[in-house]
Amino acid sequence: MKLRKLAVAMTAVMAFGAISVPAAAEETQVIGISMPTQSLERWNRDGEYLKEQFENAGYTVELKYSDNDSSQQVSDIQNLLADNVDILIIAAVDGEALNTVMDEAAESEIPVIAYDRLIMNDATSYYVSFDNYTVGQLQGEFIVETLDLENAGDATYNMEITAGDPADNNAGYFYNGAMDVLNPYIEAGTLVVVSGQTDFDSVATDQWDTQTALERAQNILSSYYADGTQLDVWLCSNDSTALGVAQGITSDYAGDNTVIITGQDGDVANLANIVDGIQTMTVYKNVSNESIVTLALAEAMLNGETIDEAFTESLSVEAAFDTESYETSDGVKCPSILLVPSVITADNIEELVDTGLYEMGEDGYLTAVE
Ligand code: GAL
């Protein structure tokens, strides 16, 4: 493991015993952080929290954002490697597109933490994320419970689906988690996907882009719902896509405004939509906790400590140590620390204020605490 060294001249002086240098000045470990984009709210929060956590613990932080461009991310990471970082923390734009630079990290013996999104390369040392499959399950179960599908009898409900970015390894987990819950009701005819667009490739949204989700929603609404067909549910994998879908429903759907819309992240615009009854739920991920876990893991790695279930249980944040669920290549399991997501609706939105990360204005809307 590399440590940033004092100037060679200083070392030479020390070698002759001429002066002594205080230990703290000898080495500052450097943490290289590569985040995917600032265009989605959560990654701004992740970057800020990570930077703050590591700096407060005495590390130097280099933080880069790649504008959702994987070649930009490759060069960002190359620059971090050139700067001799001691550890890399990467939330990949495209989990399949980092092989060259991951090999370079391995050659330089720089350990890599895949942050939130898995990197499909065996040089990934550990994965820190939320339980991605559970995120989808929570969305699916919310729909089942809200519509009371178990007791639906002959009633049918119309649904559409918007999933995430195919380049993001998480997107499939969210989709599968939700669809595994909902498929039995689709097969039974209780849930009807009127557009017929159900497979992942048809419902995916490049880069989780709001505008892309909006345009697809408008197309579906004008093609399948303009005749007055009732829309009951729109399963959205996250908040940026839910924002687009909600806009599409406002602009292009003439029916009553009771469509159930799911989401994920707790972005401020979506929390406002939840307060206003436009979005129904979001799966909240406390990314401040994700940064706390990442700091603890990075410190343990840098100190050569054992990282296992006992380590995970010792964390101040609830998380599971999972050595089975995630593979960086066929058969190569990636040890993972998975945090627990939760459901936020209009009824429990104040729980977010209790985290200390949000405050509620007199107007009832939440803003992030600076
Ligand atoms: C996922 C992440 C989600 C969401 C999405 C859009 O990888 O787990 O929380 O933010 O990306 O950026």
Boltz pocket constraint, residues with backbone or C-beta under 6 A from the ligand:
constraints:
  - pocket:
      binder: B
      contacts: [[A, 40], [A, 42], [A, 116], [A, 117], [A, 164], [A, 168], [A, 170], [A, 171], [A, 208], [A, 238], [A, 264], [A, 265], [A, 285]]
      max_distance: 6.0
